[in-house]
Amino acid sequence: MKNKYIFGGFIIVVFLGIMGYLFTQTNISYEENFAEIMKVNKTVKATGEWVKEKSYHIDKEKNLFSFYVRDYNGTEMQVVYKGAIPNNFESATSVVLTGKYSEKGYFHATNILTKCPSKYEETFEEASS
């Protein structure tokens, strides 16, 4: 009977250890200031606006998508993403990027989420007029 309790306690300790490790690995900070992102060397979530004047570039051979974003302070940063262009990218009002700033001078994104204007906002504005 003691063996059952020892084994159960061991399983609980291992489970708590794994959960603690996973929690420290997924602790991603949220940053809106690109100047701060360029200083730190860790994975962050960043929000910005696509700089449409600089367009974007797609390298089909290397499967790279690159563009420029601007934060709310006006700081611009180049973003490079390995993968296809996200859906609704051209109509996005802002983008949320997950990744880290590279020593090569660009933000290496591992995930891109586009925020598009809502069709309900236009309906609400028209109805309130």
Phi and psi in degrees as a GROMACS rama.xvg file:
@    title "Ramachandran Plot"
@    xaxis  label "Phi"
@    yaxis  label "Psi"
@TYPE xy
-63.8969  -33.783  LYS-2
-62.2575  -35.5704  ASN-3
-63.7904  -43.2313  LYS-4
-68.5253  -39.5859  TYR-5
-64.8176  -45.6741  ILE-6
-64.1658  -42.8779  PHE-7
-63.1991  -42.1201  GLY-8
-63.4532  -40.1669  GLY-9
-62.2977  -43.5787  PHE-10
-61.6374  -42.3233  ILE-11
-65.0178  -43.2561  ILE-12
-63.4706  -43.2832  VAL-13
-63.2432  -43.9901  VAL-14
-60.2901  -46.1827  PHE-15
-64.687  -36.6129  LEU-16
-64.1361  -43.9207  GLY-17
-64.6932  -43.3643  ILE-18
-62.4911  -41.9659  MET-19
-61.9392  -42.0224  GLY-20
-63.9699  -46.7856  TYR-21
-63.4548  -36.0697  LEU-22
-64.2969  -40.3188  PHE-23
-71.4766  -27.6901  THR-24
-79.8026  -25.6804  GLN-25
-102.196  12.5815  THR-26
-79.0256  90.454  ASN-27
-102.134  128.536  ILE-28
-86.3401  156.357  SER-29
-108.451  123.75  TYR-30
-133.359  132.261  GLU-31
-106.063  -7.18717  GLU-32
-103.496  110.657  ASN-33
-65.9097  -28.7807  PHE-34
-61.7924  -36.2005  ALA-35
-72.4559  -37.0348  GLU-36
-63.275  -37.4522  ILE-37
-68.9705  -17.6333  MET-38
-89.3465  -31.9292  LYS-39
-93.2362  154.166  VAL-40
-117.835  58.847  ASN-41
-143.937  165.325  LYS-42
-72.1184  130.294  THR-43
-136.263  164.409  VAL-44
-106.356  130.158  LYS-45
-126.876  143.158  ALA-46
-116.585  135.435  THR-47
-159.922  -178.849  GLY-48
-114.192  133.996  GLU-49
-64.3505  130.706  TRP-50
-84.5087  96.6113  VAL-51
-69.3455  -24.398  LYS-52
-64.2582  -27.8174  GLU-53
-95.4442  -0.7245  LYS-54
56.1497  -152.092  SER-55
-147.305  166.568  TYR-56
-131.733  135.4  HIS-57
-118.982  122.344  ILE-58
-105.523  100.355  ASP-59
-70.3148  -30.3286  LYS-60
-67.2261  -42.77  GLU-61
-95.0697  -3.842  LYS-62
58.5532  47.4975  ASN-63
-115.606  141.917  LEU-64
-125.401  124.179  PHE-65
-131.559  147.73  SER-66
-161.293  175.75  PHE-67
-115.266  142.428  TYR-68
-124.507  156.301  VAL-69
-125.127  134.011  ARG-70
-85.2364  -176.764  ASP-71
-75.1025  -9.23439  TYR-72
-94.4243  -5.39825  ASN-73
95.7066  1.64397  GLY-74
-77.7547  130.241  THR-75
-102.171  150.145  GLU-76
-147.213  137.635  MET-77
-81.3383  139.552  GLN-78
-118.893  133.621  VAL-79
-122.156  128.693  VAL-80
-128.201  128.342  TYR-81
-87.418  105.422  LYS-82
151.242  -173.686  GLY-83
-81.4306  161.054  ALA-84
-64.2511  133.203  ILE-85
-65.5373  153.945  PRO-86
-60.7193  144.654  ASN-87
58.637  24.908  ASN-88
-62.7365  -41.9857  PHE-89
-69.3094  -22.2636  GLU-90
-101.904  6.39645  SER-91
-70.7573  140.867  ALA-92
-87.1993  -28.7219  THR-93
-157.268  166.474  SER-94
-129.135  146.781  VAL-95
-113.182  121.754  VAL-96
-111.416  139.496  LEU-97
-117.748  129.897  THR-98
163.417  -158.985  GLY-99
-143.88  155.854  LYS-100
-76.3213  130.921  TYR-101
-89.1126  154.088  SER-102
-65.7904  -17.8187  GLU-103
-80.6217  -1.96223  LYS-104
96.7393  21.5276  GLY-105
-142.463  164.531  TYR-106
-90.7941  119.398  PHE-107
-90.9383  104.644  HIS-108
-86.0275  135.673  ALA-109
-102.236  -15.4434  THR-110
-153.431  139.027  ASN-111
-128.534  128.333  ILE-112
-119.649  125.678  LEU-113
-96.2542  141.241  THR-114
-111.101  115.796  LYS-115
-105.053  156.037  CYS-116
-63.5312  142.059  PRO-117
-84.3919  140.167  SER-118
-70.7755  -19.6202  LYS-119
-78.2711  -26.3959  TYR-120
-63.8608  -41.4828  GLU-121
-64.86  -41.7488  GLU-122
-63.7362  -41.0381  THR-123
-65.6777  -43.582  PHE-124
-63.1701  -40.2855  GLU-125
-67.7097  -38.7932  GLU-126
-70.9191  -31.8832  ALA-127
-81.7202  -8.89694  SER-128
